[in-house]
Amino acid sequence: MHGETVFQLLCLPLKDTREELIKTYAYLLKRKRENKLKPFLCSSTEILSVFGHSAGNTQSFDRMKMIFTILQGADIIKFRTTLSEQKPDGTWRPAYMEIYGVNYKASDEWLGVKKKEKK
């Protein structure tokens, strides 16, 4: 993990969420390495259960949505979501998230790094 990225995540004004932000960042980097850089499916339920939280709690899901939004806004992750859909056999496939990019550091813009101007 990139030190400056972790530091900026720690500095966000979200007392109750900082630790989960960093744990989610680390977990997604691990999943990226396990999948050999290929896109992979992930869900809030998966991450909540990995961290030992109840997947049936609405507040937990809202917190995970916020975490994914922050990580995407920082350009740490890139993902697409799909709605639940009915399969040909009549059962339903739940909504899921396909993560197709996990960067080891946040974007320079999010980190506040100013680019040197060319002369």
C-alpha positions in Angstrom: 0.0 0.0 0.0 1.1 3.5 -0.7 2.0 5.4 2.4 0.7 8.9 1.3 -2.6 7.3 0.2 -3.0 5.6 3.6 -2.1 8.9 5.4 -4.7 10.8 3.4 -7.4 8.2 4.1 -6.5 8.5 7.8 -7.0 12.3 7.6 -10.5 12.2 6.2 -13.1 13.6 8.6 -14.8 10.2 9.0 -13.8 8.9 12.5 -15.9 5.7 12.4 -14.9 4.8 8.9 -11.1 5.3 8.6 -10.1 1.8 9.7 -12.7 0.2 7.3 -11.5 2.4 4.4 -7.9 1.2 4.9 -8.9 -2.4 5.4 -11.1 -2.4 2.3 -8.2 -0.8 0.3 -5.8 -3.6 1.5 -8.4 -6.3 0.9 -9.1 -5.2 -2.7 -5.3 -5.0 -3.4 -5.0 -8.5 -2.1 -7.9 -9.7 -4.3 -6.3 -8.0 -7.3 -3.1 -9.9 -6.8 -4.9 -13.2 -6.3 -6.8 -12.7 -9.5 -3.6 -11.9 -11.4 -4.7 -8.4 -12.4 -8.0 -9.6 -14.1 -11.3 -8.0 -13.2 -13.1 -9.7 -10.3 -16.5 -9.7 -8.7 -17.0 -8.3 -5.2 -19.9 -7.2 -3.1 -20.5 -5.2 0.1 -21.7 -8.5 1.7 -18.4 -10.2 1.0 -16.4 -7.4 2.5 -18.7 -7.1 5.5 -18.5 -10.8 6.2 -14.7 -10.8 5.8 -14.4 -8.1 8.5 -16.9 -9.8 10.8 -19.8 -7.4 10.3 -23.5 -8.3 9.9 -24.5 -8.3 6.2 -28.1 -7.7 7.1 -27.6 -4.3 8.6 -28.7 -1.3 6.4 -26.2 1.0 8.1 -23.4 -1.4 7.3 -24.4 -1.4 3.6 -24.6 2.4 3.5 -21.2 2.6 5.1 -19.7 0.2 2.5 -21.3 2.2 -0.3 -19.7 5.3 1.1 -16.3 3.5 1.3 -16.5 2.3 -2.3 -17.5 5.9 -3.4 -14.5 7.4 -1.6 -12.1 4.7 -3.0 -13.4 5.3 -6.5 -13.3 9.1 -6.1 -9.6 8.8 -5.1 -9.0 6.7 -8.2 -7.9 3.7 -6.0 -10.6 1.4 -7.5 -12.6 1.3 -10.7 -15.8 -0.7 -10.8 -19.1 -1.3 -12.6 -22.3 -2.3 -10.9 -25.2 -4.3 -12.3 -28.7 -4.6 -11.1 -30.2 -7.9 -10.1 -31.6 -9.8 -13.0 -33.7 -12.8 -13.6 -32.0 -15.8 -15.0 -33.5 -18.0 -17.7 -34.4 -20.6 -15.1 -36.6 -18.1 -13.2 -34.2 -17.5 -10.3 -32.7 -14.1 -9.6 -29.0 -13.2 -9.7 -28.3 -10.5 -7.1 -26.7 -7.2 -8.1 -22.9 -7.3 -8.0 -19.9 -5.1 -8.6 -17.2 -5.9 -11.1 -13.9 -4.4 -10.0 -11.7 -3.9 -13.0 -9.0 -1.6 -11.6 -7.2 -1.4 -8.2 -4.4 1.1 -8.0 -1.8 0.8 -5.3 -2.0 4.5 -4.7 -4.6 7.3 -5.1 -4.4 9.7 -8.0 -2.0 12.6 -7.7 -4.9 15.0 -7.9 -6.7 13.4 -5.0 -3.4 13.4 -3.0 -2.9 17.1 -3.7 0.2 16.6 -5.7 0.8 19.5 -8.1 2.3 18.8 -11.4 5.3 20.8 -12.5 4.6 23.3 -15.2 6.6 23.0 -18.4 8.7 26.0 -19.3 
